[in-house]
Amino acid sequence: MRNHRDHNAQRLSADIPSNMTAHALRRSHERVIPQLIIDALQDYGDTRPAGKGSEEFYFTRKSWKRFASYVGPQAAKLEKYRNTFAIVAADGVVVTVAWRH
């Protein structure tokens, strides 16, 4: 018989997208940053080194404009996410996501 803790660990690992750590998934939920925005940061955002081979993805005016152009009129509803960023490891796995202050 499995204990409750093992079951929860298996369920959590099954729910984690393959490109995110458990920490990143937890932070995205806590900070209410949807997967759409995390993907958009990687597809449209600018980057800078974040240490140990990882990169920070973030929106600039120019990169947000590219994303908004792709999304169309719905971009106005996503405007509040302009100040988010994601840290992505060298292997492409999202390590964490957060809001800029």
LINWOBEL-V631176 format. One record per backbone hydrogen bond with DSSP energy under -0.5 kcal/mol. CO is the residue of the C=O (numbers start at 0). NH is the residue of the N-H. E is the energy in kcal/mol with one decimal. If there is no record, write none. Layout:
co=CO nh=NH e=E
co=CO nh=NH e=E
//
This chain:
co=2 nh=6 e=-1.8
co=3 nh=7 e=-2.2
co=4 nh=8 e=-2.2
co=5 nh=9 e=-2.3
co=6 nh=10 e=-2.6
co=7 nh=11 e=-2.6
co=8 nh=12 e=-2.3
co=9 nh=13 e=-1.9
co=10 nh=14 e=-1.3
co=11 nh=14 e=-0.5
co=11 nh=15 e=-0.8
co=14 nh=16 e=-0.5
co=16 nh=19 e=-2.0
co=18 nh=93 e=-3.5
co=20 nh=24 e=-2.3
co=21 nh=25 e=-2.5
co=22 nh=26 e=-2.8
co=23 nh=27 e=-2.5
co=24 nh=28 e=-1.8
co=25 nh=29 e=-2.8
co=26 nh=30 e=-2.8
co=27 nh=32 e=-2.6
co=28 nh=31 e=-0.7
co=31 nh=33 e=-0.6
co=33 nh=36 e=-0.7
co=33 nh=37 e=-1.7
co=34 nh=38 e=-2.8
co=35 nh=39 e=-2.2
co=36 nh=40 e=-2.7
co=37 nh=41 e=-1.5
co=38 nh=42 e=-2.2
co=39 nh=43 e=-3.3
co=39 nh=44 e=-0.9
co=40 nh=44 e=-1.2
co=45 nh=57 e=-2.2
co=47 nh=55 e=-3.1
co=50 nh=53 e=-2.1
co=53 nh=49 e=-2.8
co=53 nh=50 e=-0.6
co=54 nh=56 e=-0.5
co=54 nh=87 e=-3.0
co=55 nh=47 e=-1.3
co=56 nh=85 e=-2.1
co=57 nh=45 e=-2.7
co=59 nh=63 e=-2.7
co=60 nh=64 e=-2.1
co=61 nh=65 e=-1.9
co=62 nh=66 e=-2.2
co=63 nh=67 e=-3.3
co=64 nh=68 e=-2.2
co=65 nh=69 e=-1.7
co=66 nh=70 e=-2.5
co=67 nh=71 e=-2.7
co=70 nh=73 e=-0.6
co=71 nh=74 e=-2.3
co=72 nh=75 e=-1.3
co=73 nh=76 e=-1.1
co=73 nh=77 e=-0.7
co=74 nh=77 e=-0.9
co=74 nh=78 e=-0.7
co=75 nh=78 e=-0.6
co=77 nh=80 e=-2.7
co=78 nh=81 e=-2.0
co=79 nh=82 e=-0.5
co=80 nh=83 e=-1.3
co=81 nh=58 e=-0.5
co=82 nh=99 e=-3.9
co=83 nh=58 e=-0.7
co=84 nh=97 e=-2.2
co=85 nh=56 e=-3.1
co=85 nh=87 e=-0.6
co=86 nh=94 e=-3.3
co=86 nh=95 e=-1.2
co=87 nh=54 e=-2.8
co=88 nh=91 e=-2.3
co=92 nh=88 e=-3.0
co=93 nh=20 e=-2.3
co=95 nh=86 e=-2.7
co=97 nh=84 e=-2.3
//
